[in-house]
Every structure is written in C-alpha cells, then in structure tokens.
Amino acid sequence: MSVPDLLQQLAPSPGMLVLLIGAIALLESLALIGLLLPGVVLITAVASLAGHQDVGVVVLLLAAFVGAVIGDGLSFVLGYTQRERVGRIWPLSRHPDWLARGTGFFRRYGSLSVFLGRFVGPVRPIIPLVAGMLQMKPGAFLWANLVSAALWAPTYVLPGYLLGQTWQQLLDIPPGLEALLVTMGIVLVVLIVAFSWLRYQVSRSGNVYRLIASIARQHPMLRRAWLKRSEQGSEVPLASWLLLIFSLGGLSGLTIAVIGQEGPFTLDLEVNAFFASLTLSAPTQTVADILARAGDLYGIFALTLPWGIWLLLRRHTVALAHIAAGLGGIALLNTLGKALIGRPRPETPEYLMGSLAYPSSHASAAVVLYGLAAAFVAEELPRRWRFWAYWLAIALTLPMALSRLVIGVHWLTDLLGGGLLGLLVCALVRLAWQRQPRLSLTPCPWQALVVASLLLLAARVAWLPLV
C-alpha cells in the first residue's frame, strides 16, 4: 500500500474532524497554550479536510464557537481565581512582557478588549486571563465572549472549508490522485508546525536552548565559548547551528540517494503524473510563468538591486557582503551540483536546453533570498513579532518551488535538494554574521524599497526572456 493510500485511510472521519475543530478552537483560545499553538494553520487545514468530505458547515461552526467560548471561559476563570499565581506559571514566568502587553491592552479598551482581543493575534490568548485577573464582571465577560466567538468562528473556519469544497472542482483533479494532494497538505502542515515550535525552542527563552546551555556550562571548553557570548550580550546562535547540522545531514543523505538511484524515484513519478494530469486554468499557467521569471537570475537581481544600493549608500557593507556571499554561493553550488550529479529534467523546454535538474536553482535561490531577508528583518523586530518574518519567507518560497512542478521542469526531490542546499547556505551566512555583535540596520525605508523591487520585477517579467 502506498503512503498516500495509507494516509487517505487514516484521514479523520467527519465526526473526528468536528471534534478536532472544537479542540483546536479551545486550545487556541486557552491562556498559555494558545500562545504557542499555530491555531490558524491547524484550523484552516482541518476545515479544508472537512469541506472536502462535505461535513455540515453549521456543525463545524458550532464546534468552533463552543470551543472558543470554553477556551476563553477557562482562561477567565484561571485569572479570576489564581490572579496572584498566574505570573509564576510557565511560559508567563519566562515572558512577563506578554502579561504586561495584555494588561495594557485591557486597560486601554476595558470590557471591549475581550471582544477586540479575539481577533488580535499577539494578545488573543492573554486578554481573557487578564480580564479575570483584573476582576471584570463575569456577566459582562460572558456576553463579550459569546458575541466575539460567534463572529470569530466563521471568520476562521469558512475560508478553509471553502477551499476544501472547491479545490477539486477548480483544478479538475482525477479521483485517483486525491490522496497524493492530501498527503502533501498534511506533510506541509506538519513541517510548518514543527518549524514554528523548533524555532521557539532554540531561542534564548526556549527549553531546548536552556537545556543545551546547562550542558555547555558543565564542560570547560563549551563553557568558555558560551560565557564569552553571554558577556558580549549576544545570544548563542543555536538555531543557526542546528539548521546547519540538519540541512547538511538531510542534503547529504538525499544527494547520496539521488546519485545511487537510476532515474527518478517512485514518489517523483507520482508527483509528476499528478501535476501533469491537472487541468489548469490560463491564470494558473500565467502565475507559474511569472514565478519562473521571478526566480531566475534576472528576477533575483531585480528584487535585490534596490536593497543592495541602499545598503551600499548607508555603508552597511558588511551586511551587503554577507548577503552577496549567500546569493553568489548558492549560484556556484547549484552549478557544481548540477554538473556533478547530471540528473535530467522531466521536461526540458528550449530555454533550459543544456540545464540539468538536481538541485533546483529556483528553490535554493528562493530559500536563500527570502530566508536571509527574514533573518535580517527578524533581528530588527521585537521577539514576539519575529516569527511573522519567517512565515512570510515560507509563504513566498513555497509557490516559487511548486511552480517548478506545475510547469514540469523538476522532480520533487530536485526541489527538496534545492531547499536543503538553500538552508545550508543560510545557516553558513548567519553563523558568519553572528560571530560578533553587529550594528542595527534600521531605520530602513522598506516601503520605498519594496515598491522599487516590485517595479523592477514587473519590468523583468514583461520584457526579459527566461534564463
């Protein structure tokens, strides 16, 4: 039995999907747990599966409503009865600023904050807790809880449900390939959730970081290195080291398997057949072509030119050198990898004649470009906002990689190899950058630079050929 067939059989039943929606809504609204749970991603994924299975939308909305009301209610009760102890409970004991931010929001908006807080991501799980701690009247809280949950449930559930109802009709997917798409969606959600959790755990406030710190302090050589970074007031780049280790290991293993495999893997053939069987609309083909142009040499140059000029004018030459080294390094490694491995493409259009498949240059360049951009931007943001930079990088990279499957010029493992290679280069650049404290890159006229990059990219898409 293939993996897609197995996952299709293991897919939750309609009743289980309803319970999952309710449980996710409850946990996302629950104080402390909701701070760490990527509830939006999970609700969208489960609602999409429910829509595909034609689960009653009213039942789903009711489950989300009940879960949200119970979650906020439990948070309120916790704050109301344990207001003296709440600040000593993890993770608030490690992040007192979360509680202070929620308190400030509540003092500013009063009872209305319970309603507004439901839709404000950074404070959503904290507001009911704070309302209880500050002894808000239970009756007023109950009404705000019920009304906000009634509006919150359709806002979060319906987009995913609609996606599940319509994706097969929009793409005209053959019935035999539905399981493959479900498999890819599940894997994608799992990877995003794992990334979000691991990124937090290896930061200074995470449990993994503290565990490794305690181990390092018990060994003389590691203790000296660790204490030296602490004395400099900087965080040990644990995340970058772990990224280097895992990406290097994954890339090495995958590359060895690709070299030893005669032709594409079975999974490559299944994914290629899946995309080849799709009846895609003209706009979808146009988007794939635009992404192909945005990710080639001209496209990368158009996107980075305004930022490079700004860094040069502001004399941020060290940052510019690191970014240039990352982009130049990935271009060199892609060229060497393709030449040494010599893997043919599924299809080779005229503009790609003489070009090989593994690793995918578009995937690896996108990972380096958006990954490094996210890392540099995150450094300038408050800690509570940094994950948005990385999620935006993921949102920009995934369509670029998937477009290569849509137009049929890469195998799936080409994209995986390119992604791992890009992560490896990102880790090396970040480790080089983090060797010593750096000056801030702010203030930055990012709005003007984004507009300039998009205008140059538009000109590239309109007038220059694919390379």
Secondary structure, 3 states (H helix, E strand, C coil): CCHHHHHHHHCCCHHHHHHHHHHHHHHHHCCCCCCCCCHHHHHHHHHHHHHHCCCCHHHHHHHHHHHHHHHHHHHHHHHHHCCCCHHHCCCCCCCHHHHHHHHHHHHHHCCHHHHHHCCCHHHCCCHHHHHHHCCCCHHHHHHHHHHHHHHHHHHHHHHHHHHHHHHHHHHCCCHHHHHHHHHHHHHHHHHHHHHHHHHHHCCCCCHHHHHHHHHHCCCHHHHHHHHHHHHCCCCCCHHHHHHHHHHHHHHHHHHHHHHHCCCCCHHHHHHHHHHHHCCCCHHHHHHHHHHHHHCCHHHHHHHHHHHHHHHHHCCCHHHHHHHHHHHHHHHHHHHHHHHHHCCCCCCCCHHHCCCCCCCCHHHHHHHHHHHHHHHHHHHCCCHHHHHHHHHHHHHHHHHHHHHHHHCCCCCHHHHHHHHHHHHHHHHHHHHHHCCCCCCCCCCCCHHHHHHHHHHHHHHHHHHCCCC
